[in-house]
């Protein structure tokens, strides 16, 4: 098997399955098989979906630097699936908030989105991710031309908004959001450094 | 300001017969074991040192709610006690090795009797009461918890506060060796909280030394903690070592950390939101069932003014703008 086939038929399915583990663990934890959802299951799953969303955003952003530094160009094939899983987990985080936490109470939802800045920035990030997910197919990429790259550059904004959203909602202990902030800073800083120092500009 | 009447009791809140009888059974045996009902007031409350030891001589209280208490596991694994870590399950994990005895409490400030007292001497003159209270966390979740404790008013009287004692200031133990969460700077240590004298003397306010008829578990604030059921949970300071009678309003740890979010009074109030979330509703922990039911069956409920204790405590805040004094 050549590299392309190995990636498509072996590595991709394996990665795909691994990406579903956080979702599967919600169910196995709910039944006490792998762990537990604790005394406040809704808060628990809302937090873990949000955290996995943030982790997948960072993983998707790590692909390009890894590809450039290692020279393994096949890594690029994982960028789209990781980005789509980021969208999936952020969407789950949103749905849990909307349906289970807010219980579809429109007045409370509108108040939250417009009066609580950390929720507002979360919503902005979700809309940007939605735009990226909707235009993620090869056909859309061909049709949109240079606009496509502009839309997909918003992943950098999403990464910053995501960390900010997390940072803002913790009570007083910023140690966890700080870890994400550092990772985001490294991943975005790498691109700035590369763009400045290299003669040929790098595509995201 | 509109004070809500206590809502009608919902069917889901009515204690099942089995639970009710088993609870009364515990109380009855507890009472007879201690014999304090027969002996009347003045019988010494004793605090066994062993972890999880049964407390004796517990009498029931008219202040207890009839709502079904949360299971022991919820109350002892889902805690905010940053001295043992900032995660909800950290206190359960990290407080297991904590040794809450021997324990002494220093009383200082504007009172006739001051000094350092052994925990035994502190509780001995009093009768232990079971107080089943609602607990509303500032994070918009709630539980029903069967505390065992002593009215703070009876404790305060022992120390004969002077007329210029307007407030009580409490401090948690500060010992990073024993409380690993204090090695970091998640909050400024030691944890501090305060009450007005009227709040401290209110019959609902207790010092808790037990849970479910047993010695208070470490993660819940062993060996002795404050319970003020009409205020957000963070006011109910845990593992108390210092009590000061003072003229000046104390500044609590959360008030100091984020004054625009946490005030001195911190009364449960559905009409005054936390800047980052609504306080109108709350999630009753563990009300939904098992498995996926625990996710899809959980429903929020309306938060009651003063956590449903308005009839007893609203008079304490007459003329006070609760929007400003949050």
Contacts between the chains, C-beta under 8 A, distances in Angstrom:
chain1	res1	chain2	res2	distance
A	27	B	292	7.4
A	30	B	291	5.4
A	30	B	292	5.4
A	30	B	294	6.3
A	30	B	295	6.4
A	31	B	290	8.0
A	31	B	291	5.2
A	37	B	294	6.2
A	37	B	295	7.2
A	38	B	77	7.0
A	38	B	78	6.1
A	38	B	88	6.5
A	38	B	89	6.4
A	39	B	70	7.9
A	39	B	73	7.6
A	39	B	74	4.3
A	39	B	77	6.2
A	39	B	78	3.5
A	39	B	88	7.5
A	39	B	285	4.9
A	39	B	286	5.7
A	40	B	78	6.2
A	40	B	88	7.2
A	40	B	141	5.9
A	40	B	283	6.8
A	40	B	285	5.8
A	41	B	288	7.5
A	41	B	294	4.4
A	41	B	295	5.1
A	41	B	298	6.8
A	42	B	283	6.8
A	42	B	295	6.3
A	42	B	298	5.5
A	43	B	141	7.4
A	43	B	283	7.7
A	45	B	295	6.4
A	100	B	295	6.7
A	100	B	296	7.4
A	100	B	298	7.1
A	103	B	299	7.2
A	103	B	300	6.1
A	108	B	278	6.0
A	108	B	280	7.4
A	108	B	281	7.7
A	111	B	278	6.8
A	112	B	277	7.7
A	112	B	278	7.3
A	116	B	275	7.8
A	116	B	276	5.7
A	116	B	277	6.9
A	118	B	276	6.3
A	168	B	276	7.5
A	169	B	276	6.6
A	171	B	86	7.7
A	171	B	139	7.8
A	172	B	186	6.0
A	172	B	187	6.2
A	172	B	254	7.8
A	172	B	257	5.1
A	172	B	258	6.7
A	173	B	82	7.6
A	173	B	86	4.3
A	173	B	184	7.8
A	173	B	186	4.2
A	175	B	86	7.9
A	175	B	184	7.4
A	175	B	186	7.8
